[in-house]
């Protein structure tokens, strides 16, 4: 394949063709490259070439921190180069197909098929058809079994790959977990395979020995005695289950991010202050699969902010985590940021700090103060559920009074707009739970009016719950479209107010997300047929084509009701069980039982429940988890205590 044998070197003649195309497309800056801090290395002198692909438009992909980190990790090596590729918008795609130009990288305009490895970052399921569309634009066969040694290896990582099966036909190798260390092991294998002119099969077998790498072709479906499909390895040398990869300590932050020429979704520096979460929200996929908790030191965060500001010219810094206000040194960090803002170096800049993912119960006056400048016009809170009972079910145990106290603080800071996020369709939800969303929103509006009068605006976003793999709710059923519409109509009637703006998720879009996140290998053919019929940019409302997906399900003989509208039992083999995220199935099921009883688990920093993550990664440093030093000794004992009661009726 061109990725391993007799690659034709040299700059392709794409630039001249681009000069004739770009004047006729929207935002040509998406396709030019040449931005501040991009890295261009010698194509001829660099043995291994990697294309990092985000399967959505440049405007969104450039904000993806994972892609940026891998870009710099790979380009630090002398033997490897990494270049970026994004999905072209429909106008650019039409021009490329018309001109017969294969999709190319931004840095050197080389076609994707000239690279050794194409690495897709897939953070959400509605990008699946975009992956196929990009392979088609690159003139690379879509199905793995159709690609020979003349094509690069296709790899995928990201949050969706914790259930890789719907895309198994198209991806040669999945990387499960955190890739900052694993990418270097992958590149070493590719380097050896290229030198030895190894076959594609040999290369895949070598890659399968790397922790976190899953090769679908090395596993086959076998029916159990209960006629349930189960994946098993083709031989004893193939790992089972495939354990996710984690890094014990957060890698160095991104100090020289690429600065786009055009406006993108987040125009700011992004610094990851911690990874993982200890809260245990039962609906939250990211909170389960990204365990355990690891934090960055305050001095390292401040250094990263200082350097990144100098290297970019940005004036906003986003401090990223799943729950930023849970950072254990948040007050020390806030003080250090305030000192930085008033320092001679930056006192002429309007340095703004954003802390996404704030929890209601962790709002403090200090946190609010640092956010006052950047969010004085609006704040966002995510109650998720409007009743205390339902919040206990999902393990977000805070009271109505805590929420209203935070709301009062927000308005006292001068905010005139508050956005509230809720979910409908949560397990055990009743009509009263739905109605309470409207009641709570009206109460928030009244609190705002007391402070700001008629200027107040309450924006309400209502999404629909999807039971995600590797969470305590993975055994639950999804609401039907009819039931979702009934609840949405109820809220529309109750929230007809000029100062309350309601938005919701299209039930058909929710259904697609549920099918793609919860299905198995049977979905690959449906994804292919949907793409053939014209589906792409499924995450964009004006491009989503529900009727074409329905046709694809029927032609592929996919029973979507069986996948998403049916409760599962503990004994049932789930399509993603061969992927081990470190959190044990028995722990998740016991937590599901607790949810039905309204029992909560407090923050596991205060005491270990032994979800399994500490015992799975006991070979890593003790600092890996804040509760580890105190509680890991009882891990085995706790695990036995947490063995669930198994019932087919749940």
QUIBEL-V449603 format. One record per helix or strand. SS is the DSSP state (hx for helix, st for strand). FROM is the first residue (numbers start at 0). TO is the last residue. If there is no record, write none. Layout:
# QUIBEL-V449603
((SS	FROM	TO) (SS	FROM	TO))
This chain:
# QUIBEL-V449603
((hx	14	23) (hx	27	30) (st	35	35) (st	47	53) (hx	57	60) (hx	64	74) (st	79	85) (hx	89	98) (st	103	103) (st	110	110) (hx	111	113) (st	116	120) (hx	124	136) (hx	143	145) (st	152	156) (hx	158	162) (hx	164	166) (st	172	174) (st	176	176) (hx	178	195) (hx	199	206) (st	212	213) (hx	215	217) (st	218	222) (st	228	232) (st	241	242) (st	244	244) (st	258	258) (st	268	271) (st	273	274) (hx	284	288) (st	293	294) (hx	297	311) (st	315	319) (hx	323	325) (hx	329	340) (st	351	353) (hx	359	361) (hx	364	371) (st	377	383) (hx	387	393) (hx	399	411) (st	416	423) (hx	430	454) (st	456	463) (hx	480	493) (st	496	496) (st	499	503) (hx	506	517) (hx	522	531) (hx	545	554) (hx	559	563) (st	578	579) (hx	584	595) (hx	612	615) (hx	621	623) (hx	627	640))
